[in-house]
Amino acid sequence: MNHIILKSGKDKDIRKFYPWVFSGSIKKTSGTINEGEIITVYDNKSEYLGTGFYQSSPIAVRIFSFTDEKISETFWFDRIKRAINYRTQLGLFNLSSTNCFRLIHSEGDFLPGLIADWYNGNIVLQMHSIGMYKNKEIICSILQTILGEKLQAIIMKSSATLPKNIEVEDGIIWGKIHGNQVQENGNTFIIDWEKGQKTGFFLDQRDNRELISKYVAHKSVLNTFCYTGGFSAYALQGNASRVVSVDSSARAIDLTQETISLNYPGTQKHTALVADAFEYLDTTEDTFDVIILDPPAFAKHAQVVSNALNGYKKLNKKAIERINPGGILCTFSCSQAVSKEQFKRSVLEASAKTGRKVRIMHQMSQSTCHPVNLYHPESEYLKGLIIYVE
Ligand code: SAH
């Protein structure tokens, strides 16, 4: 097996089970290493640290084992089984009103680079490392063995998450899809596996959507960055008096309209608009009791964090200015590179600019099917605040 040796001092985090080796930490490689190859990682004194997938990118190795063990099919079976057991323990397979959730959450399930989302018997696989993609057949066969008749189809959706220089074929790789609708806490959503964002739906917001729906009764709600209308459907479920959904993508707004017609046929309470959320907040004369801000990641990597923080500050300030006294702001950041503290600070600065009195009601993260690997701070990527605005 090929190996790499780390520069002196670069072993510290790895010894605390941090799973990423950055290219700048590598002192020496044993020879030519292929993309996606399984390699071992040693410290400067040739002591074993871990085994992982190599890739010529800033994250050079994603370590999946910190024990010098054989990486066989049994190894992958055991890891995948543990991920599925965790969801079984949480009762996620037996909920009466929810049949979609994340089945495997990459580093959060000690399977770096592998995402599998469960949509009522259909699995969408999204690989974030070439090594995982190369092991797709083994992964598929293990999923079939463990899930048995519950599993109907496996769909690959990795062309957007893997480097352009490798050939990736998206589409159904096993079985047959039966229906494209799922239930989340009693709301029905249409999943566009082929063209939708991520794996088709943002399953990480399930618990937050449910929480927010408890604060909207008889209130006017603005849901910006609405995508397929997740928060909007929950707002109507929570008996909001009026819901406005905004997204810059016309396709997203079509999907939102479909979602709302499916769940609340003929409702007069909902309006959906194709608009830039920043511009909408600048130009609308409406004010709202509840505003939801769930933008895409403003910082995709560490170099652009300060721009991202400015973006959050601007957006939150505009939203707070449109909130009625005694209203609520529900604000999120899904930027992995932005910390909880940095995000909170940007919301604080935004609030201070408006001069409004604000209190934090809830501090939120991702839903339980997206567990956070304590050894990998980046896996706590979703941060949210529910703020009471006087
Ligand atoms: N809240 C959604 C997920 C949001 S994903 C849910 O619960 O499912 C982010 C969305 O923001 C995408 O649909 C994208 O089209 C939209 N978007 C990106 N930039 C935008 C902008 N400037 N104004 C409005 N929408 C934007």
Residues whose N, C-alpha, C, O or C-beta is under 5 A from the ligand:
A	BS01	SAH	F202 Q205 T224 F225 C226 Y227 T228 G230 F231 V246 D247 S248 S249 A252 A275 D276 A277 F278 D294 P295 P296
